[in-house]
Amino acid sequence: MGSLCRAWRNPIYGSLSQRHRGSTTIIERPTRAASVRMMASGPPIPPTESPVTQETAVDTLLSYHQETKHSFKKFARGPRGLDWANQPNPFRRYVGASIVNLEHFAEETGSVPYPEVGSGRVQAQPLTKSSLSQLLYDSLSLSAWKSIGTSTWSLRVNPSSGNLHPTEGYVISGPVSGVSDSPFIAHYAPKEHALEIRAEFSTEVWEKVKEGLPEGSLLVGFTSVYWREAWKYGERAFRYCNHDVGHAIGAVTVASAHLGWNSQLVDGYGTKELHHMMGLASPSSVPVTPTAARAVPSSSGILNKGVFPDLEKENADCILAVFPWLAEPLIGISELPVIDAETLISHSSQFEFLGHANKLSKEHVRWDRIYTASSASHKPHRRASVPSFGFGCRPVPEIFMNAALYEDYTVRQVVRKRRSAVDMDGKYGMQRNIFYQLLLKATVGTPGMFPYGALPWDTEIHCAIFVHRVVDLPQGLYFLMRNAAHEQSLKQACSEKFHWEKPEGCPPALPLYRLLTGDARILAARLSCNQDIAGNSFFSLGMISRFQPVLEEKGPWMYPRLFWEAGLLGHVLYLEATAMGVSATGIGCYFDDAVHELLGLEDKDYQSLYHFTVGITCVHRGNGGRKNVETEAQASQNEIKTKIKMSQVLKQVRLQLRNTQKSVGEEGFRHIEQVRYSDVHQAFSVGITPMKAPHQKLPARCCCICAFWLLI
Ligand SMILES: Cc1cc2nc3c(=O)[nH]c(=O)nc-3n(C[C@H](O)[C@H](O)[C@H](O)COP(=O)(O)O)c2cc1C
């Protein structure tokens, strides 16, 4: 299990073992019809006004979502081995563009204490080369290098599934002394911590682009190279790329607040317009290849592997406006952006984009479903009305801030220290008041609260939380209702067995409910693709999003946006955990419909879009001196209780398994694999007595089937 976790986030680590074993690439084998389709469909199409109807686009996305679900029976289609020779370069460069090196900062230099972030009280810095350097240094830059043996790889301030980093960052701004004397469009190169100036343009055009935005605004854009994620995760990669965009939005929003700046997505821009604005329509944005694209037959004669330079193209995602945080919300702006599509495209078509995109891999594998889903979620350019809470985030309410509960870190220390935990210790519990504090920050306390106000729509995402080890809080399944408007429909959609009771000591401002009581450690790990970090933590959760109605009511382009929202929430959880001296990990691998089954969700009104876990890693001996974690003595005492209670759970499960009257032979084993999940589900839902701080380590293969057979 540990190796599964490590391989998830560390391609180089994997590459060592793969190379030693001399492994070969195994490519998904599509049917003959599919292979013909692949040859005929050609490379990804740049965004145009969508020729398909909105209903067709919604259907395409619903089918993409369904087809890319992992289940107990099969994983979503992807490569069955990793082609290390073609591992994509995580660093895009525009060779030939002029480079402006940005400033670096010592970790201790940030002056804003973490709990102050989002208070709206931080003095706004002027836009200079230094403040622009800080914005990028604290959001998208490299924050660590790691090595094993002769392999070295980098980690960044923003997390990314598999550490593959499909997200590219852009800055569009008026003149900044020391960067450019004219308004400019620049690509951010994280390895060099530098801006590659791709185009300079006139002040008149900049005035038109920024019209309607607050004084002192600059724009930060994001694009995704799907191939980077698809190399490892195949068709599910489109989801992960969008999670990563959400994390990047979170990272820039927090780094902006550190400078006394506010931010919000200018979501009126169309995909095609963003594509032009960021220079992606220019021929130089496609890597030059010495030969024409060719398909290489694999051993099975399938032609989805080959030289497909178009797969290395960036796909425009979104643009954030970043501007000084003002005392009063900006309600005056009615619709953004003011610039219309034709003017924007006609201006940007005249820009001279400098530099040529570097090549990322020698060969590629095409997962066409990704590009179909991406096209179906393209957004048309429409002025969008500014949300009722105003433009930009609203400050975090004072009652949510509780500085005393955090470690003594500055914002810079937190964002640069943030790391994904590779394992969780499975022993210590988290203090209850800390748990509630963390969830308060995960809640949208007031409309548009920082940093959720960076996304100009009402929150669609809730959390189903497995509480494993929180002191004085019964283990079980809980629910964080992040948007009260969905309460009724959610209660109707969920299993009627749920209790919906407020837990003990829960602050009135926290919309948290207990649904069921019981030990769900094994179940939680099982649901998150058997990753024990989801069971050995303090708590883990599934982000439950309102789903099909959102696409139907608001438009198919909401599909990626729901993942952005999930990524933004995940980013808050990462930072809150780090600031409290504990650890967290985003979990993109989970069995979708098993989670829905557990919650009783039968249709597509709500879907789980991202999982997350928060705990303490095995690296720390004892509780690591953390005020927020149980002491050694408390943990040992609770351990004894746990063992007793665990045996009660197992007794029940054993009884149920006996009732299935199946042998444990090959056949029976397979049968039990199928019923096992519902057995555990039942054992969980009968209401096992609460346990605290369990010590029971999940078995190596951490699936329920083995867990229970080994332990019975
Ligand atoms: C969207 C997303 C999904 C992830 N899914 C998993 C996962 O299923 N299992 C896991 O162990 N780590 C997962 N991670 C953690 C990444 O592996 C980690 O972010 C990456 O290795 C970079 O390390 P860092 O977060 O320490 O910078 C995920 C991260 C993100 C952003």
PDBQT file of the ligand as one rigid body, heavy atoms in Angstrom, charges set to zero:
ROOT
HETATM    1  C1  LIG A 801      -6.095  16.229  -7.536  1.00  0.00    +0.000 C 
HETATM    2  C2  LIG A 801      -5.111  15.445  -6.717  1.00  0.00    +0.000 A 
HETATM    3  C3  LIG A 801      -5.300  14.091  -6.538  1.00  0.00    +0.000 A 
HETATM    4  C4  LIG A 801      -4.398  13.368  -5.762  1.00  0.00    +0.000 A 
HETATM    5  N1  LIG A 801      -4.647  12.046  -5.530  1.00  0.00    +0.000 NA
HETATM    6  C5  LIG A 801      -3.810  11.335  -4.734  1.00  0.00    +0.000 A 
HETATM    7  C6  LIG A 801      -4.110   9.973  -4.401  1.00  0.00    +0.000 A 
HETATM    8  O1  LIG A 801      -5.127   9.406  -4.819  1.00  0.00    +0.000 OA
HETATM    9  N2  LIG A 801      -3.234   9.336  -3.588  1.00  0.00    +0.000 N 
HETATM   10  C7  LIG A 801      -2.114   9.942  -3.083  1.00  0.00    +0.000 A 
HETATM   11  O2  LIG A 801      -1.376   9.298  -2.335  1.00  0.00    +0.000 OA
HETATM   12  N3  LIG A 801      -1.819  11.232  -3.381  1.00  0.00    +0.000 NA
HETATM   13  C8  LIG A 801      -2.646  11.942  -4.183  1.00  0.00    +0.000 A 
HETATM   14  N4  LIG A 801      -2.376  13.265  -4.451  1.00  0.00    +0.000 N 
HETATM   15  C9  LIG A 801      -1.186  13.922  -3.897  1.00  0.00    +0.000 C 
HETATM   16  C10 LIG A 801      -0.149  14.143  -4.998  1.00  0.00    +0.000 C 
HETATM   17  O3  LIG A 801       0.468  12.918  -5.264  1.00  0.00    +0.000 OA
HETATM   18  C11 LIG A 801       0.858  15.213  -4.556  1.00  0.00    +0.000 C 
HETATM   19  O4  LIG A 801       0.188  16.444  -4.576  1.00  0.00    +0.000 OA
HETATM   20  C12 LIG A 801       2.047  15.278  -5.474  1.00  0.00    +0.000 C 
HETATM   21  O5  LIG A 801       2.842  14.137  -5.360  1.00  0.00    +0.000 OA
HETATM   22  C13 LIG A 801       2.926  16.479  -5.167  1.00  0.00    +0.000 C 
HETATM   23  O6  LIG A 801       3.370  16.429  -3.846  1.00  0.00    +0.000 OA
HETATM   24  P1  LIG A 801       3.069  17.633  -2.859  1.00  0.00    +0.000 P 
HETATM   25  O7  LIG A 801       1.574  17.725  -2.683  1.00  0.00    +0.000 OA
HETATM   26  O8  LIG A 801       3.780  17.275  -1.601  1.00  0.00    +0.000 OA
HETATM   27  O9  LIG A 801       3.585  18.880  -3.505  1.00  0.00    +0.000 OA
HETATM   28  C14 LIG A 801      -3.264  14.009  -5.202  1.00  0.00    +0.000 A 
HETATM   29  C15 LIG A 801      -3.087  15.375  -5.393  1.00  0.00    +0.000 A 
HETATM   30  C16 LIG A 801      -4.000  16.090  -6.132  1.00  0.00    +0.000 A 
HETATM   31  C17 LIG A 801      -3.799  17.566  -6.298  1.00  0.00    +0.000 C 
ENDROOT
TORSDOF 0
